[in-house]
Amino acid sequence: MLALFFVGFNLDNHADLSLIFVTLQRVPVFFLAMVFFVLGFISALPFFVGPTRNPSKKENQKPSQSQNVIKSPEE
């Protein structure tokens, strides 16, 4: 991991990052990619770690024998 940081910051690829009111000059592209990757990971994390929706126990129960019997119209 340390080698990746060393290579990334020494590639000399820079970009200007324009925010609404300020422009950051000569920001390393490697740093921008890492920051936006982490932000994407953090924003997706609640969808994977959030509460799970388990169906209620009533829906999981098998119907009993009396519920499976079809009544004839004469009854």
C-alpha positions in Angstrom: 0.0 0.0 0.0 2.9 2.3 0.8 4.4 1.7 -2.6 1.1 2.7 -4.3 1.1 6.0 -2.5 4.7 6.6 -3.4 4.1 5.8 -7.1 0.8 7.7 -7.2 2.2 10.9 -5.8 5.3 10.8 -8.0 3.6 10.3 -11.3 3.3 14.1 -11.7 -0.3 13.9 -13.0 -2.1 16.9 -11.7 -5.6 18.5 -12.3 -7.5 21.5 -11.1 -10.4 20.7 -8.9 -13.1 23.3 -9.2 -15.5 23.5 -6.3 -18.4 26.0 -6.3 -16.5 29.0 -4.9 -12.9 27.9 -5.0 -10.6 26.1 -7.4 -7.8 23.9 -6.0 -4.8 24.1 -8.3 -2.6 21.1 -9.3 -4.2 18.4 -7.1 -2.7 15.0 -7.8 -5.0 12.8 -9.9 -4.1 9.8 -7.8 -5.3 11.7 -4.6 -8.6 12.7 -6.3 -9.3 9.1 -7.4 -8.6 7.8 -3.9 -10.8 10.4 -2.2 -13.7 9.9 -4.5 -13.4 6.1 -4.2 -13.6 6.3 -0.4 -16.5 8.7 -0.6 -18.4 6.3 -2.9 -17.7 3.4 -0.6 -18.9 5.4 2.4 -22.1 6.5 0.7 -22.9 2.9 -0.4 -22.1 1.3 3.0 -25.5 2.0 4.6 -27.2 0.0 1.9 -25.1 -3.1 2.8 -24.9 -2.7 6.5 -28.4 -1.3 7.2 -31.2 -3.2 8.9 -32.4 -6.3 7.1 -36.0 -6.8 6.3 -37.1 -10.2 7.5 -40.6 -11.3 6.6 -42.8 -11.8 9.6 -43.0 -15.2 11.1 -46.7 -15.5 10.0 -45.7 -15.4 6.4 -43.0 -18.0 6.8 -45.2 -20.6 8.5 -46.5 -23.4 6.4 -50.3 -23.6 6.2 -51.8 -26.2 8.4 -53.7 -29.3 7.1 -57.1 -27.7 7.8 -56.3 -24.7 5.6 -55.4 -27.0 2.7 -58.7 -28.7 2.6 -61.0 -27.5 -0.2 -64.6 -27.3 0.9 -67.3 -28.4 -1.4 -70.0 -25.9 -2.3 -72.6 -28.2 -0.6 -71.1 -27.6 2.9 
